[in-house]
Amino acid sequence: MAKVIAGMSGGVDSAVAAYLLKQQGYDVVGVTLRTWLSETGEEGRCCEIDDAREIALKLGIPFYPLNCIDEFKKSVIDPFITCYLKGRTPNPCIECNRFVKWERLLYYTKVLKTDYVATGHYASVVKKDNGRYTVKKAVHQEKDQTYMLYKLTQEQLSKTLMPLGSFSKSEVRKIAAEAGIHVAEKPDSQEICFVPDGDYASYIRKMCTDEKICEGDFVDEQGRVIGRHKGIIHYTVGQRKGLGLPLGYPAYVKSIDPVKNQVIISEEEALFSNEVICNELNFLSIPGIEKGETIKCRAKIRYHHKAQEAILIRIDDENIKIIFESPVKAATPGQSAVFYDDDDCVIGGGIISAQL
């Protein structure tokens, strides 16, 4: 009987993942990683220990709450703040998966002498014919979470189980209800766990008391000053609402210049491009792409973006250019671009640095 650590957030997805694995004959151990606490002691939605403990009790499995607050701050919160201060828009959940959740869960496989880790992500782990591991899109793609998993390593994936890849959310809730799991109808988390009110700018100001976050100029594409902004941390590429610019036409954030402390404004058409550069690359289904090599794929530039036909070109040791068949809108520095093959498996991905 294989033994598996099930990462349990206190939500219905991870609860059903643990339940299904136990039904399949695995020896399941529940673990909740405490990554964050508010000033008032409120837990993040990814680590609601009381709910997770009650679920484990219902399933009849051992349960361990484990502290990862320091690792989470170092690997997720600090880079998140730095990214915004540089005029970029990060995706902290991707970093948390790679550098906190899987790192700690795999560490505890050694401590607790288990064989695998398991999560409630809507995706499947696949071993390709070339021997490499990757993640495959969920059968019900409206819940697919492979975009959030592209940074995982080969070692991490080789020891990972994802039992929800073939289920819809409604099916998961039905399984939970029939099993008597009390969080069957618990709402999904929509916010970043450590910014529960969604006000990123106020959070960054509170955390960066030594940083000078100044007002600056809105400028048009020709560099002409057209207004004043509240500080670059308040803006992201593609943003339209909240600019407060009475220009007589819909205005959008085209780019952010942290050196000049400027937010560049354009009309919507200027947000579209066929070419995107990304770096900080990680490959799953293949070892990589050689300089000058091209690969056909489907690529997406944000979580809710529908993947589009594209070609990948390695342009130097650090960067890949994505050439889309049709223009994409507002490729945002700091966000991730993820590449898929014809089998809906992740080829790899990277961090967007520029839209050309």
FITIZA-56008 format. One record per residue (C-alpha): residue number from 1; x, y, z; chain; residue in three letters. Coordinates in steps of 0.001 Angstrom, whole numbers, plus 500000, padded with zeros to 6 digits. Example, Ala and Ser with C-alpha at 12.3 -4.5 7.8 and 13.67 -1.06 7.14 Angstrom:
BEGIN
+-----+--------+--------+--------+---+-----+
!   k !     c1 !     c2 !     c3 ! c !   r !
+-----+--------+--------+--------+---+-----+
!   1 ! 512300 ! 495500 ! 507800 ! A ! ALA !
!   2 ! 513670 ! 498940 ! 507140 ! A ! SER !
+-----+--------+--------+--------+---+-----+
REM end
This chain:
BEGIN
+-----+--------+--------+--------+---+-----+
!   k !     c1 !     c2 !     c3 ! c !   r !
+-----+--------+--------+--------+---+-----+
!   1 ! 500000 ! 500000 ! 500000 ! A ! MET !
!   2 ! 501583 ! 503290 ! 498874 ! A ! ALA !
!   3 ! 501598 ! 506087 ! 501415 ! A ! LYS !
!   4 ! 500758 ! 509639 ! 500327 ! A ! VAL !
!   5 ! 500747 ! 513082 ! 501918 ! A ! ILE !
!   6 ! 497621 ! 514968 ! 500883 ! A ! ALA !
!   7 ! 498032 ! 518724 ! 501015 ! A ! GLY !
!   8 ! 494828 ! 519976 ! 502656 ! A ! MET !
!   9 ! 493811 ! 523626 ! 502474 ! A ! SER !
!  10 ! 490516 ! 523217 ! 504294 ! A ! GLY !
!  11 ! 488601 ! 523494 ! 501019 ! A ! GLY !
!  12 ! 486470 ! 520994 ! 499126 ! A ! VAL !
!  13 ! 488972 ! 520192 ! 496348 ! A ! ASP !
!  14 ! 491791 ! 519008 ! 498591 ! A ! SER !
!  15 ! 489273 ! 517222 ! 500824 ! A ! ALA !
!  16 ! 487900 ! 515197 ! 497910 ! A ! VAL !
!  17 ! 491414 ! 514497 ! 496614 ! A ! ALA !
!  18 ! 492285 ! 512947 ! 499983 ! A ! ALA !
!  19 ! 488985 ! 511050 ! 500067 ! A ! TYR !
!  20 ! 489444 ! 509592 ! 496574 ! A ! LEU !
!  21 ! 492981 ! 508466 ! 497313 ! A ! LEU !
!  22 ! 491833 ! 506693 ! 500459 ! A ! LYS !
!  23 ! 489040 ! 505018 ! 498460 ! A ! GLN !
!  24 ! 491678 ! 503841 ! 495970 ! A ! GLN !
!  25 ! 493619 ! 502118 ! 498743 ! A ! GLY !
!  26 ! 496344 ! 504635 ! 499501 ! A ! TYR !
!  27 ! 497535 ! 505147 ! 503057 ! A ! ASP !
!  28 ! 496743 ! 508880 ! 503310 ! A ! VAL !
!  29 ! 498241 ! 511440 ! 505699 ! A ! VAL !
!  30 ! 496720 ! 514943 ! 505765 ! A ! GLY !
!  31 ! 499042 ! 517954 ! 505972 ! A ! VAL !
!  32 ! 498170 ! 521653 ! 506055 ! A ! THR !
!  33 ! 500950 ! 524130 ! 505441 ! A ! LEU !
!  34 ! 500327 ! 527311 ! 507395 ! A ! ARG !
!  35 ! 501733 ! 529957 ! 505077 ! A ! THR !
!  36 ! 500202 ! 533177 ! 506363 ! A ! TRP !
!  37 ! 498339 ! 534747 ! 509282 ! A ! LEU !
!  38 ! 496773 ! 538195 ! 509320 ! A ! SER !
!  39 ! 497540 ! 540695 ! 512072 ! A ! GLU !
!  40 ! 494301 ! 539621 ! 513733 ! A ! THR !
!  41 ! 495228 ! 535928 ! 513537 ! A ! GLY !
!  42 ! 492990 ! 535138 ! 510569 ! A ! GLU !
!  43 ! 494237 ! 532276 ! 508390 ! A ! GLU !
!  44 ! 494629 ! 532474 ! 504625 ! A ! GLY !
!  45 ! 492149 ! 530556 ! 502483 ! A ! ARG !
!  46 ! 494925 ! 528141 ! 501521 ! A ! CYS !
!  47 ! 495584 ! 527078 ! 505098 ! A ! CYS !
!  48 ! 492369 ! 526934 ! 507142 ! A ! GLU !
!  49 ! 493606 ! 524443 ! 509682 ! A ! ILE !
!  50 ! 490380 ! 523939 ! 511655 ! A ! ASP !
!  51 ! 488440 ! 522902 ! 508551 ! A ! ASP !
!  52 ! 491302 ! 520707 ! 507358 ! A ! ALA !
!  53 ! 491552 ! 518979 ! 510741 ! A ! ARG !
!  54 ! 487800 ! 518306 ! 510790 ! A ! GLU !
!  55 ! 487972 ! 516847 ! 507276 ! A ! ILE !
!  56 ! 490859 ! 514577 ! 508266 ! A ! ALA !
!  57 ! 488907 ! 513412 ! 511320 ! A ! LEU !
!  58 ! 485912 ! 512624 ! 509104 ! A ! LYS !
!  59 ! 488117 ! 510668 ! 506687 ! A ! LEU !
!  60 ! 489891 ! 508851 ! 509497 ! A ! GLY !
!  61 ! 493381 ! 509895 ! 508462 ! A ! ILE !
!  62 ! 496288 ! 511322 ! 510501 ! A ! PRO !
!  63 ! 496629 ! 515095 ! 510283 ! A ! PHE !
!  64 ! 499566 ! 517454 ! 510791 ! A ! TYR !
!  65 ! 499496 ! 521270 ! 510602 ! A ! PRO !
!  66 ! 502956 ! 522524 ! 509666 ! A ! LEU !
!  67 ! 504385 ! 526032 ! 509814 ! A ! ASN !
!  68 ! 505774 ! 527550 ! 506583 ! A ! CYS !
!  69 ! 505258 ! 531245 ! 507335 ! A ! ILE !
!  70 ! 508943 ! 532195 ! 507035 ! A ! ASP !
!  71 ! 509397 ! 530304 ! 503765 ! A ! GLU !
!  72 ! 506228 ! 531864 ! 502360 ! A ! PHE !
!  73 ! 507374 ! 535379 ! 503176 ! A ! LYS !
!  74 ! 510786 ! 534802 ! 501619 ! A ! LYS !
!  75 ! 509643 ! 532981 ! 498486 ! A ! SER !
!  76 ! 506248 ! 534580 ! 497809 ! A ! VAL !
!  77 ! 505465 ! 537813 ! 499655 ! A ! ILE !
!  78 ! 508841 ! 539534 ! 499309 ! A ! ASP !
!  79 ! 509141 ! 538811 ! 495544 ! A ! PRO !
!  80 ! 505497 ! 539871 ! 495088 ! A ! PHE !
!  81 ! 506236 ! 543287 ! 496599 ! A ! ILE !
!  82 ! 509506 ! 543686 ! 494685 ! A ! THR !
!  83 ! 507740 ! 542868 ! 491429 ! A ! CYS !
!  84 ! 505112 ! 545571 ! 491915 ! A ! TYR !
!  85 ! 507769 ! 548126 ! 492865 ! A ! LEU !
!  86 ! 509438 ! 547369 ! 489516 ! A ! LYS !
!  87 ! 506227 ! 548110 ! 487622 ! A ! GLY !
!  88 ! 505398 ! 544446 ! 486989 ! A ! ARG !
!  89 ! 502368 ! 542321 ! 487884 ! A ! THR !
!  90 ! 503307 ! 539041 ! 489610 ! A ! PRO !
!  91 ! 501421 ! 535774 ! 490030 ! A ! ASN !
!  92 ! 502269 ! 534667 ! 493584 ! A ! PRO !
!  93 ! 500308 ! 531397 ! 493440 ! A ! CYS !
!  94 ! 502731 ! 530026 ! 490829 ! A ! ILE !
!  95 ! 505703 ! 530845 ! 493040 ! A ! GLU !
!  96 ! 503990 ! 529364 ! 496094 ! A ! CYS !
!  97 ! 503337 ! 526079 ! 494305 ! A ! ASN !
!  98 ! 506943 ! 525725 ! 493175 ! A ! ARG !
!  99 ! 508914 ! 527067 ! 496113 ! A ! PHE !
! 100 ! 506684 ! 526518 ! 499153 ! A ! VAL !
! 101 ! 503935 ! 523901 ! 498775 ! A ! LYS !
! 102 ! 505812 ! 521246 ! 496826 ! A ! TRP !
! 103 ! 509154 ! 521939 ! 498484 ! A ! GLU !
! 104 ! 507732 ! 521492 ! 501974 ! A ! ARG !
! 105 ! 505393 ! 518619 ! 501147 ! A ! LEU !
! 106 ! 508229 ! 516679 ! 499523 ! A ! LEU !
! 107 ! 510451 ! 517401 ! 502487 ! A ! TYR !
! 108 ! 507819 ! 515858 ! 504751 ! A ! TYR !
! 109 ! 507612 ! 512747 ! 502568 ! A ! THR !
! 110 ! 511044 ! 511973 ! 503996 ! A ! LYS !
! 111 ! 510093 ! 512882 ! 507554 ! A ! VAL !
! 112 ! 506848 ! 510887 ! 507472 ! A ! LEU !
! 113 ! 508254 ! 508144 ! 505222 ! A ! LYS !
! 114 ! 505654 ! 508511 ! 502475 ! A ! THR !
! 115 ! 505890 ! 507795 ! 498743 ! A ! ASP !
! 116 ! 503923 ! 510646 ! 497138 ! A ! TYR !
! 117 ! 502344 ! 514022 ! 497652 ! A ! VAL !
! 118 ! 498859 ! 514805 ! 496380 ! A ! ALA !
! 119 ! 496891 ! 517997 ! 495799 ! A ! THR !
! 120 ! 493384 ! 519009 ! 494775 ! A ! GLY !
! 121 ! 494448 ! 520780 ! 491586 ! A ! HIS !
! 122 ! 492351 ! 520275 ! 488463 ! A ! TYR !
! 123 ! 495064 ! 518727 ! 486285 ! A ! ALA !
! 124 ! 496745 ! 515366 ! 485704 ! A ! SER !
! 125 ! 500383 ! 514317 ! 485951 ! A ! VAL !
! 126 ! 501584 ! 512622 ! 482753 ! A ! VAL !
! 127 ! 504820 ! 510820 ! 481908 ! A ! LYS !
! 128 ! 505654 ! 511400 ! 478244 ! A ! LYS !
! 129 ! 507271 ! 508869 ! 475922 ! A ! ASP !
! 130 ! 510609 ! 510678 ! 476351 ! A ! ASN !
! 131 ! 510501 ! 509894 ! 480078 ! A ! GLY !
! 132 ! 509762 ! 513448 ! 481194 ! A ! ARG !
! 133 ! 506890 ! 514426 ! 483453 ! A ! TYR !
! 134 ! 504406 ! 517176 ! 482711 ! A ! THR !
! 135 ! 500869 ! 518254 ! 483592 ! A ! VAL !
! 136 ! 497873 ! 517765 ! 481318 ! A ! LYS !
! 137 ! 494848 ! 520034 ! 481209 ! A ! LYS !
! 138 ! 491793 ! 518996 ! 483210 ! A ! ALA !
! 139 ! 489029 ! 517246 ! 481285 ! A ! VAL !
! 140 ! 486666 ! 520074 ! 482270 ! A ! HIS !
! 141 ! 488807 ! 522955 ! 481119 ! A ! GLN !
! 142 ! 486817 ! 525694 ! 482848 ! A ! GLU !
! 143 ! 488576 ! 524606 ! 486057 ! A ! LYS !
! 144 ! 491947 ! 523715 ! 484517 ! A ! ASP !
! 145 ! 494880 ! 524775 ! 486738 ! A ! GLN !
! 146 ! 497891 ! 523694 ! 484680 ! A ! THR !
! 147 ! 498844 ! 527360 ! 484152 ! A ! TYR !
! 148 ! 499648 ! 527537 ! 487876 ! A ! MET !
! 149 ! 501827 ! 524422 ! 487797 ! A ! LEU !
! 150 ! 504299 ! 524999 ! 484960 ! A ! TYR !
! 151 ! 507202 ! 525836 ! 487299 ! A ! LYS !
! 152 ! 507220 ! 522451 ! 489014 ! A ! LEU !
! 153 ! 510366 ! 520380 ! 488629 ! A ! THR !
! 154 ! 510736 ! 516888 ! 487217 ! A ! GLN !
! 155 ! 511465 ! 515519 ! 490687 ! A ! GLU !
! 156 ! 508386 ! 517197 ! 492136 ! A ! GLN !
! 157 ! 506089 ! 515898 ! 489400 ! A ! LEU !
! 158 ! 507506 ! 512375 ! 489583 ! A ! SER !
! 159 ! 506253 ! 512140 ! 493157 ! A ! LYS !
! 160 ! 502898 ! 513903 ! 492683 ! A ! THR !
! 161 ! 499336 ! 512591 ! 492410 ! A ! LEU !
! 162 ! 496456 ! 514799 ! 491183 ! A ! MET !
! 163 ! 493231 ! 512787 ! 491443 ! A ! PRO !
! 164 ! 490825 ! 515547 ! 490306 ! A ! LEU !
! 165 ! 491960 ! 515870 ! 486678 ! A ! GLY !
! 166 ! 488899 ! 514121 ! 485255 ! A ! SER !
! 167 ! 486255 ! 515701 ! 487505 ! A ! PHE !
! 168 ! 484115 ! 518824 ! 487224 ! A ! SER !
! 169 ! 483636 ! 521119 ! 490205 ! A ! LYS !
! 170 ! 480004 ! 520045 ! 490544 ! A ! SER !
! 171 ! 481072 ! 516394 ! 490613 ! A ! GLU !
! 172 ! 483644 ! 517168 ! 493310 ! A ! VAL !
! 173 ! 481016 ! 518930 ! 495438 ! A ! ARG !
! 174 ! 478634 ! 515976 ! 494972 ! A ! LYS !
! 175 ! 481316 ! 513498 ! 496087 ! A ! ILE !
! 176 ! 482017 ! 515623 ! 499157 ! A ! ALA !
! 177 ! 478338 ! 515854 ! 500062 ! A ! ALA !
! 178 ! 477805 ! 512103 ! 499667 ! A ! GLU !
! 179 ! 480873 ! 511456 ! 501841 ! A ! ALA !
! 180 ! 479528 ! 513764 ! 504558 ! A ! GLY !
! 181 ! 482403 ! 516241 ! 504215 ! A ! ILE !
! 182 ! 481220 ! 519471 ! 505791 ! A ! HIS !
! 183 ! 482911 ! 521839 ! 503305 ! A ! VAL !
! 184 ! 481012 ! 520410 ! 500298 ! A ! ALA !
! 185 ! 479476 ! 523798 ! 499477 ! A ! GLU !
! 186 ! 482299 ! 525999 ! 500738 ! A ! LYS !
! 187 ! 482874 ! 528861 ! 498261 ! A ! PRO !
! 188 ! 486046 ! 528914 ! 496186 ! A ! ASP !
! 189 ! 488758 ! 531355 ! 497151 ! A ! SER !
! 190 ! 488952 ! 534189 ! 494624 ! A ! GLN !
! 191 ! 491621 ! 536394 ! 496183 ! A ! GLU !
! 192 ! 495326 ! 536119 ! 496882 ! A ! ILE !
! 193 ! 495500 ! 534640 ! 500370 ! A ! CYS !
! 194 ! 497676 ! 537323 ! 501977 ! A ! PHE !
! 195 ! 495691 ! 540210 ! 500427 ! A ! VAL !
! 196 ! 492147 ! 539029 ! 501240 ! A ! PRO !
! 197 ! 490528 ! 542387 ! 500454 ! A ! ASP !
! 198 ! 492241 ! 542576 ! 497056 ! A ! GLY !
! 199 ! 493798 ! 545979 ! 497773 ! A ! ASP !
! 200 ! 497355 ! 545166 ! 496689 ! A ! TYR !
! 201 ! 498553 ! 548767 ! 496702 ! A ! ALA !
! 202 ! 497538 ! 549413 ! 500319 ! A ! SER !
! 203 ! 499146 ! 546130 ! 501365 ! A ! TYR !
! 204 ! 502412 ! 547032 ! 499636 ! A ! ILE !
! 205 ! 502427 ! 550531 ! 501181 ! A ! ARG !
! 206 ! 501892 ! 549001 ! 504630 ! A ! LYS !
! 207 ! 504673 ! 546469 ! 504118 ! A ! MET !
! 208 ! 507142 ! 548928 ! 502546 ! A ! CYS !
! 209 ! 507435 ! 551673 ! 505117 ! A ! THR !
! 210 ! 511026 ! 552337 ! 504013 ! A ! ASP !
! 211 ! 510157 ! 552554 ! 500315 ! A ! GLU !
! 212 ! 509275 ! 555888 ! 498755 ! A ! LYS !
! 213 ! 506195 ! 555208 ! 496629 ! A ! ILE !
! 214 ! 505650 ! 558511 ! 494865 ! A ! CYS !
! 215 ! 503103 ! 560077 ! 492610 ! A ! GLU !
! 216 ! 504275 ! 560546 ! 489039 ! A ! GLY !
! 217 ! 503228 ! 561401 ! 485523 ! A ! ASP !
! 218 ! 500798 ! 559739 ! 483189 ! A ! PHE !
! 219 ! 502274 ! 560225 ! 479717 ! A ! VAL !
! 220 ! 501003 ! 559385 ! 476249 ! A ! ASP !
! 221 ! 502924 ! 557299 ! 473724 ! A ! GLU !
! 222 ! 504806 ! 560408 ! 472569 ! A ! GLN !
! 223 ! 505926 ! 561173 ! 476129 ! A ! GLY !
! 224 ! 503604 ! 564136 ! 476692 ! A ! ARG !
! 225 ! 502377 ! 564543 ! 480267 ! A ! VAL !
! 226 ! 498596 ! 564063 ! 480445 ! A ! ILE !
! 227 ! 497999 ! 563714 ! 484190 ! A ! GLY !
! 228 ! 499295 ! 562493 ! 487541 ! A ! ARG !
! 229 ! 499222 ! 558969 ! 488907 ! A ! HIS !
! 230 ! 499119 ! 557743 ! 492529 ! A ! LYS !
! 231 ! 502230 ! 555537 ! 492324 ! A ! GLY !
! 232 ! 503084 ! 552745 ! 489890 ! A ! ILE !
! 233 ! 502014 ! 550009 ! 492317 ! A ! ILE !
! 234 ! 498389 ! 550990 ! 491610 ! A ! HIS !
! 235 ! 498535 ! 550031 ! 487924 ! A ! TYR !
! 236 ! 498944 ! 547097 ! 485584 ! A ! THR !
! 237 ! 499269 ! 546798 ! 481817 ! A ! VAL !
! 238 ! 495849 ! 546732 ! 480155 ! A ! GLY !
! 239 ! 494123 ! 548515 ! 483034 ! A ! GLN !
! 240 ! 491298 ! 550891 ! 482099 ! A ! ARG !
! 241 ! 489352 ! 551540 ! 485310 ! A ! LYS !
! 242 ! 490571 ! 553852 ! 488017 ! A ! GLY !
! 243 ! 492854 ! 556016 ! 485889 ! A ! LEU !
! 244 ! 490871 ! 559228 ! 486373 ! A ! GLY !
! 245 ! 491941 ! 560665 ! 483016 ! A ! LEU !
! 246 ! 489245 ! 562708 ! 481207 ! A ! PRO !
! 247 ! 490785 ! 562374 ! 477751 ! A ! LEU !
! 248 ! 487633 ! 562097 ! 475690 ! A ! GLY !
! 249 ! 488451 ! 558511 ! 474659 ! A ! TYR !
! 250 ! 488898 ! 555189 ! 476519 ! A ! PRO !
! 251 ! 492420 ! 555183 ! 477972 ! A ! ALA !
! 252 ! 494469 ! 552128 ! 478929 ! A ! TYR !
! 253 ! 497792 ! 551458 ! 480629 ! A ! VAL !
! 254 ! 500157 ! 550411 ! 477859 ! A ! LYS !
! 255 ! 503337 ! 550099 ! 479946 ! A ! SER !
! 256 ! 505000 ! 551217 ! 483177 ! A ! ILE !
! 257 ! 508429 ! 552831 ! 483464 ! A ! ASP !
! 258 ! 509685 ! 552418 ! 487059 ! A ! PRO !
! 259 ! 512908 ! 554336 ! 486373 ! A ! VAL !
! 260 ! 511062 ! 557475 ! 485270 ! A ! LYS !
! 261 ! 508108 ! 556715 ! 487572 ! A ! ASN !
! 262 ! 505790 ! 557059 ! 484579 ! A ! GLN !
! 263 ! 502653 ! 555222 ! 483492 ! A ! VAL !
! 264 ! 502307 ! 555225 ! 479702 ! A ! ILE !
! 265 ! 498750 ! 555584 ! 478408 ! A ! ILE !
! 266 ! 497358 ! 554543 ! 475027 ! A ! SER !
! 267 ! 494165 ! 553658 ! 473241 ! A ! GLU !
! 268 ! 493079 ! 550027 ! 473152 ! A ! GLU !
! 269 ! 494538 ! 549192 ! 469731 ! A ! GLU !
! 270 ! 498088 ! 549817 ! 471011 ! A ! ALA !
! 271 ! 497717 ! 546959 ! 473515 ! A ! LEU !
! 272 ! 497720 ! 544292 ! 470790 ! A ! PHE !
! 273 ! 500797 ! 542525 ! 469473 ! A ! SER !
! 274 ! 501781 ! 539237 ! 467861 ! A ! ASN !
! 275 ! 505135 ! 538984 ! 469645 ! A ! GLU !
! 276 ! 505936 ! 538478 ! 473331 ! A ! VAL !
! 277 ! 509306 ! 537952 ! 475032 ! A ! ILE !
! 278 ! 509611 ! 535838 ! 478162 ! A ! CYS !
! 279 ! 512432 ! 534587 ! 480375 ! A ! ASN !
! 280 ! 512911 ! 532733 ! 483709 ! A ! GLU !
! 281 ! 511963 ! 529655 ! 481703 ! A ! LEU !
! 282 ! 511003 ! 526206 ! 482943 ! A ! ASN !
! 283 ! 510333 ! 523229 ! 480676 ! A ! PHE !
! 284 ! 508298 ! 520165 ! 481540 ! A ! LEU !
! 285 ! 507582 ! 517873 ! 478579 ! A ! SER !
! 286 ! 510897 ! 518666 ! 476852 ! A ! ILE !
! 287 ! 514382 ! 519439 ! 478221 ! A ! PRO !
! 288 ! 514417 ! 522848 ! 476534 ! A ! GLY !
! 289 ! 514771 ! 524694 ! 473231 ! A ! ILE !
! 290 ! 518124 ! 525300 ! 471569 ! A ! GLU !
! 291 ! 519090 ! 528729 ! 470250 ! A ! LYS !
! 292 ! 517502 ! 529291 ! 466852 ! A ! GLY !
! 293 ! 515152 ! 526325 ! 467281 ! A ! GLU !
! 294 ! 511410 ! 526820 ! 466751 ! A ! THR !
! 295 ! 508494 ! 524865 ! 468196 ! A ! ILE !
! 296 ! 504794 ! 525048 ! 467368 ! A ! LYS !
! 297 ! 502504 ! 525272 ! 470375 ! A ! CYS !
! 298 ! 499440 ! 526916 ! 471842 ! A ! ARG !
! 299 ! 500296 ! 529590 ! 474366 ! A ! ALA !
! 300 ! 498397 ! 531607 ! 476942 ! A ! LYS !
! 301 ! 499572 ! 534845 ! 478574 ! A ! ILE !
! 302 ! 497354 ! 534849 ! 481659 ! A ! ARG !
! 303 ! 495288 ! 532379 ! 483651 ! A ! TYR !
! 304 ! 491959 ! 533167 ! 481961 ! A ! HIS !
! 305 ! 493414 ! 533642 ! 478471 ! A ! HIS !
! 306 ! 492358 ! 531009 ! 475959 ! A ! LYS !
! 307 ! 495528 ! 529423 ! 474566 ! A ! ALA !
! 308 ! 496262 ! 530531 ! 470987 ! A ! GLN !
! 309 ! 498322 ! 529077 ! 468153 ! A ! GLU !
! 310 ! 501919 ! 530270 ! 468341 ! A ! ALA !
! 311 ! 505550 ! 529527 ! 467543 ! A ! ILE !
! 312 ! 508332 ! 529548 ! 470142 ! A ! LEU !
! 313 ! 511774 ! 530765 ! 469116 ! A ! ILE !
! 314 ! 514822 ! 530639 ! 471391 ! A ! ARG !
! 315 ! 516565 ! 533973 ! 470789 ! A ! ILE !
! 316 ! 519389 ! 533722 ! 473356 ! A ! ASP !
! 317 ! 520394 ! 531886 ! 476528 ! A ! ASP !
! 318 ! 517784 ! 533662 ! 478657 ! A ! GLU !
! 319 ! 514874 ! 534530 ! 476370 ! A ! ASN !
! 320 ! 512222 ! 533015 ! 474157 ! A ! ILE !
! 321 ! 510055 ! 534899 ! 471681 ! A ! LYS !
! 322 ! 506444 ! 533806 ! 471268 ! A ! ILE !
! 323 ! 504999 ! 534674 ! 467866 ! A ! ILE !
! 324 ! 501217 ! 534377 ! 467983 ! A ! PHE !
! 325 ! 499159 ! 533578 ! 464903 ! A ! GLU !
! 326 ! 496682 ! 536288 ! 465974 ! A ! SER !
! 327 ! 497458 ! 539366 ! 468103 ! A ! PRO !
! 328 ! 497121 ! 539047 ! 471886 ! A ! VAL !
! 329 ! 496036 ! 541875 ! 474146 ! A ! LYS !
! 330 ! 498034 ! 543351 ! 477022 ! A ! ALA !
! 331 ! 500804 ! 540811 ! 477590 ! A ! ALA !
! 332 ! 501758 ! 541944 ! 481076 ! A ! THR !
! 333 ! 505340 ! 541957 ! 482394 ! A ! PRO !
! 334 ! 505533 ! 539775 ! 485497 ! A ! GLY !
! 335 ! 502726 ! 537451 ! 484423 ! A ! GLN !
! 336 ! 503464 ! 534001 ! 483027 ! A ! SER !
! 337 ! 503224 ! 532682 ! 479493 ! A ! ALA !
! 338 ! 502576 ! 528931 ! 479376 ! A ! VAL !
! 339 ! 503012 ! 526714 ! 476304 ! A ! PHE !
! 340 ! 500922 ! 523621 ! 475450 ! A ! TYR !
! 341 ! 501299 ! 520797 ! 472943 ! A ! ASP !
! 342 ! 498556 ! 519161 ! 470842 ! A ! ASP !
! 343 ! 497755 ! 516765 ! 473695 ! A ! ASP !
! 344 ! 496975 ! 519653 ! 476108 ! A ! ASP !
! 345 ! 500151 ! 518943 ! 478038 ! A ! CYS !
! 346 ! 502408 ! 521737 ! 479269 ! A ! VAL !
! 347 ! 505604 ! 522127 ! 477254 ! A ! ILE !
! 348 ! 506863 ! 524803 ! 479621 ! A ! GLY !
! 349 ! 506536 ! 528466 ! 480406 ! A ! GLY !
! 350 ! 508240 ! 531643 ! 481498 ! A ! GLY !
! 351 ! 507781 ! 535153 ! 482849 ! A ! ILE !
! 352 ! 506693 ! 537815 ! 480364 ! A ! ILE !
! 353 ! 509267 ! 540610 ! 480088 ! A ! SER !
! 354 ! 507984 ! 542547 ! 477076 ! A ! ALA !
! 355 ! 505372 ! 542771 ! 474337 ! A ! GLN !
! 356 ! 506854 ! 543866 ! 471016 ! A ! LEU !
+-----+--------+--------+--------+---+-----+
REM end
